[in-house]
Amino acid sequence: MDTEIGTGDCLGWAARDPSGTLSPYKFSRRALGGDDVSLKITHCGVCYADLIWTRNKFGDSKYPLVPGHEIVGVVIAIGSNVKHFKIGDNVGVGTYVNSCRECDYCSERLEVHCTKGSTFTFNHLDSDGTITKGGYSSYIVVHERYCYRIPCGLPLAVAAPLLCAGITVYTPMIHHKMNQPGKSLGVIGLGGLGHMAVKFGKAFGLKVTVFSTSIYKKEEALKLLGADEFVISSDQEKMQSLANTLDFIIDTASGDHLFDPYLSLLKVYGVLVLVGAPSEVKARPGNLLHGARSISGSASGGTKDTQEMLEFCAANKVFPEIEVIPIQYINEALERMVKKDVKYRFVIDVENSLK
């Protein structure tokens, strides 16, 4: 593997080939434009997407690849046209850093659905022809539209995972009006996304049931996260007893699994929203036709929803459970993530470990 560090004023950690092994790498960021914000990165969350692209799971990885799209830091420079940020502000950057800013979806601040495609924070073609590089790095330059103000009372380390894990479950809950107290929510899987779905559900005043294949997660689901009920999904008797009781299900499981047992738990007009990425979705038509149930999908969110989520989390102290690590531990952390050995999100202390 080529371990050449390279040149440039930005220090990061990059993968050089599909082994996904990360090591130090120097590179250049684009020059600060009139509408840009430059931020010194203090923390970056570790998302499963980082592993997918460092290991070329989708076959489109562009090496050297610097991952990371749950970025928080402090503004160190602003362009002449920047209106919403000043030097010293705490800011965040999420899963995308550009979009056309002209289509109907961009006009509605749903940039994640930009008709021309949003530009991902890493491994994507940027407007200047370079490949975007993510938050496993010392600083980043981003158009101010795609930066988020981190509110007072929201520590930077816990804010980082909200910019992907948090917004990915928050967006469908808001879209489907699942922020109304008294409704019933099911959460499939209890990892980085699942534990945030539970936290949002409780903050919204919902009755939350967690579905898992791992009995050892029961105590934390109920006592740490505050879920109302914990169900082992292979317990057919218990699953059948919950038929037609849930308004909404968030499915965070990325491994292949059956959908019919969960669809039967939904009430009339109930919705199962998929935010994980199994290899296929199969369901018996009867489980959709009877009860007018539906399967939906959701990924990340627009800039408006993301800023509103950050404000909500600060006001209601909805903080992810994190394990803070130095950048030098990242390869071990990714292996632990594969083994689901994290409760519930790794966050890299970039400021204090990337030297």
C-alpha positions in Angstrom: 0.0 0.0 0.0 1.2 3.5 -0.8 1.8 5.3 2.4 3.1 8.5 0.9 1.8 11.4 3.0 1.6 13.9 0.2 1.7 17.7 0.3 -0.7 20.5 1.4 -1.7 22.3 4.5 -4.6 20.1 5.5 -3.7 17.0 7.6 -6.1 14.1 7.4 -6.3 10.3 7.6 -7.0 8.5 4.3 -7.5 5.1 2.9 -5.3 4.3 -0.2 -6.9 1.1 -1.4 -9.9 -1.3 -0.7 -8.3 -2.6 2.5 -9.7 0.5 4.0 -6.7 1.0 6.3 -6.4 4.6 7.2 -3.1 6.5 7.8 -1.9 10.1 7.8 -2.3 12.1 4.5 -1.6 15.7 3.7 -3.6 17.5 1.0 -4.8 20.9 -0.1 -8.3 22.3 0.4 -9.8 24.7 -2.2 -9.3 28.4 -1.6 -11.9 30.2 0.5 -14.6 31.7 -1.8 -16.8 34.6 -1.1 -19.7 32.5 0.2 -17.5 30.0 2.1 -16.8 29.2 5.7 -13.5 27.6 6.8 -13.7 25.7 10.0 -11.1 24.1 12.2 -12.5 20.6 12.8 -12.7 19.6 16.5 -14.7 16.4 16.3 -16.0 14.0 13.6 -18.4 11.1 14.1 -17.7 7.7 12.7 -20.5 6.5 10.4 -20.9 3.1 8.7 -20.7 5.0 5.4 -17.1 5.7 6.3 -16.4 2.0 6.2 -18.4 1.4 3.1 -16.4 3.8 1.0 -13.0 3.3 2.5 -13.4 -0.4 1.6 -15.0 0.3 -1.8 -18.1 -1.7 -1.0 -20.0 0.1 -3.8 -17.2 0.0 -6.3 -16.9 3.8 -6.7 -14.3 4.8 -4.2 -11.7 7.3 -5.3 -8.4 7.0 -3.5 -6.8 8.5 -1.5 -10.2 8.8 0.3 -10.6 10.9 3.5 -14.0 9.9 5.1 -16.2 11.6 7.6 -19.5 13.5 7.3 -20.5 14.2 10.9 -18.3 17.2 11.3 -18.2 19.9 14.0 -15.7 22.7 14.6 -15.0 26.4 15.0 -15.1 29.0 12.2 -11.6 30.3 11.5 -12.3 32.3 8.3 -15.2 33.5 6.3 -15.7 34.8 2.7 -16.7 38.4 2.0 -20.3 37.5 1.3 -21.0 35.3 4.3 -23.9 36.6 6.4 -24.8 33.9 8.9 -21.5 33.1 10.6 -18.6 34.8 12.1 -15.1 33.8 13.2 -15.3 31.8 16.5 -18.8 30.3 15.9 -19.4 26.7 16.5 -20.6 25.0 13.3 -21.4 21.7 11.8 -21.2 20.1 8.4 -23.2 17.0 7.4 -23.5 14.5 4.6 -23.4 17.0 1.7 -21.6 20.2 0.9 -23.3 21.5 -2.3 -26.4 21.2 -4.5 -27.7 23.1 -7.5 -29.6 25.7 -5.3 -32.0 26.2 -8.2 -34.4 23.2 -8.3 -37.7 23.0 -6.5 -36.2 20.8 -3.8 -33.3 23.2 -3.1 -35.8 26.0 -3.0 -37.7 24.2 -0.3 -34.4 23.6 1.5 -34.6 19.9 0.8 -31.2 19.9 -0.8 -30.6 16.3 -0.1 -33.1 15.6 -2.9 -31.6 18.1 -5.3 -32.7 17.1 -8.8 -29.1 17.4 -10.1 -27.8 15.5 -7.1 -26.3 16.9 -4.0 -22.5 16.8 -3.6 -21.5 14.4 -0.8 -19.0 15.6 1.8 -16.4 13.0 0.7 -15.6 10.9 -2.4 -17.7 13.1 -4.7 -17.0 15.4 -7.6 -17.0 19.0 -6.3 -17.8 22.1 -8.4 -14.1 22.9 -8.9 -13.4 19.4 -10.4 -11.7 18.0 -7.3 -12.9 15.1 -5.1 -14.4 16.1 -1.8 -12.6 14.9 1.3 -14.3 14.6 4.7 -13.9 15.3 8.3 -11.1 13.0 9.3 -9.0 16.1 8.8 -7.8 19.3 10.4 -10.1 21.8 8.6 -12.6 22.1 5.8 -14.0 24.8 3.5 -17.8 24.7 2.9 -20.4 27.1 1.3 -22.2 28.7 4.2 -25.6 27.3 3.1 -24.4 23.8 4.1 -23.1 24.8 7.5 -25.2 24.6 10.7 -25.0 26.7 13.8 -24.3 24.5 16.8 -26.5 26.0 19.6 -25.3 26.9 23.0 -25.8 23.9 25.4 -25.0 21.4 22.7 -21.4 20.1 23.3 -19.5 19.7 20.1 -18.6 16.1 20.7 -22.2 15.0 21.0 -23.4 17.3 18.2 -21.3 15.5 15.6 -23.4 12.3 15.3 -26.6 14.3 15.0 -25.4 15.5 11.5 -26.0 12.0 10.0 -27.4 9.5 12.6 -29.6 12.1 14.2 -31.1 13.8 11.1 -31.6 10.4 9.3 -34.2 9.3 11.9 -35.4 12.8 12.8 -36.5 13.7 9.2 -39.0 10.8 8.6 -40.4 11.3 12.1 -41.2 14.9 11.4 -42.4 14.2 7.8 -44.8 11.6 9.0 -46.0 13.8 12.0 -44.5 11.4 14.6 -43.7 14.3 16.9 -47.2 14.1 18.4 -47.4 12.8 22.0 -49.3 9.6 22.6 -48.5 7.9 19.3 -46.7 4.5 19.3 -43.3 4.0 17.7 -41.4 0.8 16.9 -37.6 0.9 16.4 -35.8 -2.0 14.7 -32.2 -2.2 15.6 -30.4 -0.4 18.4 -27.2 1.0 17.0 -26.1 4.5 16.1 -29.4 5.3 14.3 -31.7 3.2 16.4 -30.7 4.7 19.7 -31.3 8.2 18.4 -34.8 7.1 17.2 -35.5 6.0 20.7 -34.3 9.3 22.2 -36.3 11.4 19.7 -39.4 9.2 20.3 -39.2 9.7 24.1 -38.6 13.5 23.6 -41.7 13.7 21.4 -43.8 11.9 24.0 -44.2 8.6 22.2 -44.6 5.1 23.4 -41.5 3.4 22.2 -40.9 -0.3 21.5 -37.5 -1.6 20.6 -37.1 -4.7 18.4 -33.7 -6.5 18.5 -32.1 -9.9 18.0 -29.8 -9.3 21.0 -31.2 -9.8 24.5 -28.1 -8.1 26.1 -29.4 -4.8 24.8 -32.6 -5.0 26.8 -31.4 -3.3 30.0 -29.8 -0.4 28.1 -32.9 0.0 25.9 -35.2 0.3 28.9 -33.0 2.0 31.5 -30.5 4.1 29.6 -32.5 5.1 26.6 -35.9 5.0 28.3 -37.8 2.7 25.8 -41.2 1.5 27.1 -40.8 -2.0 25.8 -38.1 -4.3 24.5 -39.0 -7.3 22.2 -36.8 -10.0 20.8 -37.9 -10.2 17.2 -37.7 -14.0 17.1 -40.3 -14.3 19.9 -43.2 -15.1 17.7 -45.8 -15.2 20.5 -44.8 -11.7 21.7 -44.7 -10.3 18.2 -48.2 -11.7 17.4 -49.5 -10.1 20.6 -48.4 -6.7 19.3 -50.3 -7.0 16.0 -52.0 -3.7 14.9 -50.6 -1.6 17.8 -48.0 0.7 16.2 -48.4 3.9 14.3 -44.9 4.0 12.9 -41.8 1.9 12.7 -38.3 3.1 11.9 -36.2 0.2 10.5 -32.5 0.9 11.1 -31.3 -2.6 10.4 -28.9 -3.0 7.4 -28.6 -6.7 7.6 -31.1 -8.8 5.6 -34.3 -9.5 7.5 -38.0 -10.3 7.1 -40.4 -7.4 6.8 -43.8 -9.1 7.1 -43.5 -9.8 10.9 -43.1 -6.0 11.4 -45.7 -4.9 8.9 -48.3 -6.9 10.7 -47.6 -4.8 13.8 -48.7 -1.5 12.2 -52.2 0.0 12.7 -54.4 1.0 9.7 -52.4 3.5 7.6 -49.3 2.7 9.6 -45.9 3.3 8.0 -42.6 1.4 8.1 -39.7 3.7 7.2 -36.5 2.2 6.0 -33.3 4.0 7.0 -31.0 1.0 6.9 -29.7 -0.7 3.7 -30.6 -4.4 3.5 -29.9 -6.0 0.1 -33.6 -6.3 -0.7 -37.1 -5.5 0.6 -39.7 -8.2 0.2 -43.2 -8.2 1.6 -46.5 -10.1 1.1 -49.0 -7.8 -0.7 -51.6 -8.7 1.8 -49.6 -7.1 4.6 -49.8 -3.8 2.7 -53.3 -4.1 1.2 -55.0 -5.0 4.5 -54.7 -2.0 6.7 -53.5 0.3 3.9 -50.0 0.1 5.4 -47.0 1.4 3.5 -43.2 1.0 3.3 -41.2 4.2 2.9 -37.6 5.2 2.8 -35.6 8.2 4.0 -32.0 9.3 4.0 -30.5 12.3 5.8 -32.5 15.6 5.6 -32.5 19.1 4.2 -30.7 22.1 5.7 -33.9 23.5 7.3 -34.7 20.3 9.1 -31.1 19.8 10.2 -30.9 23.2 11.8 -34.3 22.7 13.5 -33.1 19.3 14.8 -30.0 20.8 16.3 -32.1 23.5 18.1 -34.5 20.8 19.4 -31.7 18.6 20.7 -30.1 21.5 22.5 -33.4 22.6 24.1 -34.4 19.1 25.1 -31.0 17.7 25.9 -31.3 14.9 23.3 -27.7 13.8 23.2 -26.3 10.7 21.5 -24.4 8.2 23.5 -20.8 8.4 22.3 -17.3 6.9 22.8 -14.7 9.6 22.1 -11.5 8.2 20.5 -8.2 9.6 19.1 -7.7 9.5 15.3 -4.9 7.0 15.9 -7.5 4.4 17.0 -9.7 4.8 13.9 -8.8 1.4 12.3 -9.6 -0.5 15.5 -12.8 1.5 15.8 -14.0 0.6 12.3 -13.4 -3.1 13.1 -15.3 -2.7 16.3 -18.2 -1.1 14.4 -18.3 -4.1 12.1 -18.7 -6.3 15.2 -21.4 -3.8 16.6 -19.1 -3.2 19.6 -19.9 0.4 20.2 -22.4 2.1 22.4 -23.6 3.8 20.3 -21.4 6.1 18.2 -17.6 6.7 17.9 -16.6 10.3 17.8 -13.0 11.3 16.8 -11.4 14.0 18.9 -9.7 15.5 15.9 -8.5 18.7 17.6 -6.5 16.9 20.3 -5.2 13.9 18.4 -4.6 15.0 14.8 -1.2 16.5 14.9 
